[in-house]
Amino acid sequence: MDDEIVILHETRANGSTKLGTLNAAQRREHYEDHRTGNLPKPQSRGKRRSSQPIASPSTQARTKAAPSRKSAEDVFWYPTQSKPPPPNYTPGLILILKHALKKLHEKGDIQRAVLCYEKTPHIYREIYRNFLMACAALMDQQCQTLYFPLLDDPIPPGVRNLQEWIENAWDQGYDEIGSGQLGHQLVGTKTMIGTGELHVAFSSRGIPSVLVDFDFNKSTKGLSALTDWVVDYFTDHSAKLGNINDALRHASTIMTTTKMPVIMQYKGHSVTIVGYELSKTGTVNLLTYDPSKEVEKKTRDAAIAGPQSVTWSPQGLPKVRSVIGKGKRRERSASPLSNKRSRPNDEPHDELVITDVEDHRSGLGVQYTLNSDMIIKEFRFSAFKLRRLKEIQLLYFPMASPLSPMEQDSRKVVSSVVGC
């Protein structure tokens, strides 16, 4: 049965696309220029459109303060960069989740689990971070390499840069009604935006994205409509067998995919879906990155070091100290001051000890003791929690070819697919 399409609002304007006039070979060359850093970046636009009224004194003050915020908030990192990640980024976390899920499967707690693109980093701090997590994955993946220059030029992703992306899209005629609802201004404000605005931003850059609406008040299927959609999204369609149950029975137990993460918005908050787990009772729970929750330091250190640096501690066992190399225990220091790094709420068996020579940045000889139950609990968005939600909107990336100018123009009419 065809999906129902809902038109949210309509605008009529003409716009253009940066790479719309280039052929395939020229686009590939443009992409390589971005990858190698040979393409100079133009500066961000410095003035508003001429049709805007003159800013009030309070608006002027807010706009003048924007550059200082940009220096801190528009730091953007993606996995292929050689520089280390900012402190609020946690790369490598998907592989930690994968190994933790394997431990749960070995204990019989779950039947299977599927995760998104493994280089998707978690990014902490509330505003706009779901957008940055999606961009980091989109700029690293190799299924659609032309996405990279489209996202990177003329203004790369960033917290404040996203505001400029959206305003530029409005200038091109995207989402006239939504622009009016937000007062035609985002730059320099703390205005909250949703998946609809992100869809507009990505469309204006030529990146295909789709909105899906779930209204549990009107659906007879209820929660299963959403969980079935998530399972189907993360299923390899080239090998899919008939229906969701067949896919669950015949697929690998714990796996990562090339699928991009999905942004999920609900009343008051939004998270990024990075996968799902099927419990031993047959319940589907979502696995999510919540940008409002900081990843625990030892989990972040372990994710950066890689799963080979992790010792998984079964529930209830005595605490396990880290080791130096193989079979060597930490020597006690004569100093009364301990170099133990721990958190007040750690489980006893999750204690982590690092010696002076075991700095996590070196990655040599460090072992991190983690508990699989506690790790997955932090990222599990349970079916019980989902049942309390009434309406949800998803934003996902079908990973189709970049949008043509005609396709971009059609997306100035913001629409969504009805999930239920």
Phi, psi and omega in degrees: 000134181293145176289141176282138179252132178246126176275119182277309171204163186234140174229160179226109178196163178256146179216181180222167178237145185299316186254011186297335182266359182268144174279180186299317181294319179294325178294318178298318178297319178298319179298315180296325176301319178293317182298322183269354178080016182277349182265117179295143180269126173291155179286155176298151181296144187256357182217159181278167177297151188292338181285351181282145176291160177296137185291146174288164179306320181293322179292320179299317180297320181292321181292322179295331181281347186300318182303321180294325177290324182299321183300327181266321190268343180262019170290119181235135183228142173225159195300331183281355177289145182280336181286153180293154181290151173299160185296340179266007176257139174233091174282161177082002186288328180300320179292326175296317177298319180300314181290324177295320178294325176298321178296319178295323178293320178297328179276354180084013182281331178227156178272319179195170177203148179227137182238162181281191178310125194289346180264015177287116181275154168274137178234123184267153181105146198291292200291126171069006186287334174299322176300315182292324178297319178295316180297320180299319178289317182296326182277347179262329185297157183244008178287322179228084186292339180287350175296328186302304181294331179294324179278331187274338190229135007272345179235119182289167179299152178178165182297305179283330178297327177301320178301320180289323174306311185293318178297320176298321177297318177300318179300329180277357177104007178284139166048062183299319181292315178298322177299316179296323180295331180262012176075015177061022179212132174233322187302128178084004179249174175248029180297131178281139178237167183236191181296331178298316178293324177295320177301317178297315181299312180294320180298319181294337177268000179087013180264118180293132174215158184226136174263137178232127183255136175235120177243100185288345176289333184255350187269139174277338180278335179066220186300327183299334177299319179287311183294324175298320179297315182296315178300316180296319180300317183274004179272140175288107186291337179291339181242012185290139184246088168078292185213181184298317181298320177297318180298318180294323184287322191261349183279167177297155187288307180232122185207154168258161181228181173265007181292141176283153175297161182242130178274128180243120179249136173219179188303117174089353185196170173211149179223173178246121178282122180247003178160194177208162173232147174253114185288171180294340178268359179093008179275136176266121174250141176280152171247124189226152166264123176255112183294345179276353181249125179281136176289133180303143188304315183291329176292318178297314180300318180294321180296319179291321180289330179108157184298338178293345181267003187255134167253124182269122184262120177298151180301131172091352179282158177300159182297147182242125180275155178288164182237161174253116183064223182248126171071012180250130177268158180292133176283142180288141179272147177287342181286142177289346181272125180273146176264021180291132177249113181216170179244149185302328186260014180295146169292150182304319183281356179265008183298140181238129177238131177232128180279174182301328183269002185253041179297137185294341181288335178280328179072012183257119172075011182266132174239128181253124180265115181238159177246123186298321180298315182291322180298307183293326178302324182292336186245005181273124172256095193290158175300326178299317179292322179297325183296340180278350181270145182258322181222141180221141171236131178254150170235119180231167185243112182286352178061039173275174178300155178306149183293138172283164177305323179293319178294320176299318181298322180292337181275001171290345168266105185285124182225163178221155174270139178275114178280323174196000000 
